[in-house]
Amino acid sequence: MKWTDTYDIAAALYDKYPDVDPMSVRFTDLRRWVLELDGFADAPERSGEKILEAIQAAWIEESE
């Protein structure tokens, strides 16, 4: 996965953290959790606020 794979990342986060409310996650934690996902292989510096917002929005959608 890469940073642009927002829906794949969101699904993986939902599976790994099923009891976490994605709206309560700080971007610093979200970034770290994405980097720790199995199958994630992208440069840490390629993330930004817009990408993290998109991942968070997709995760919220996945959790509903």
Secondary structure, DSSP 8 states (H G I E B T S, - for coil): --TT-HHHHHHHHHHH-TT--GGG--HHHHHHHHHHSTT--S-GGG--HHHHHHHHHHHHHHH-
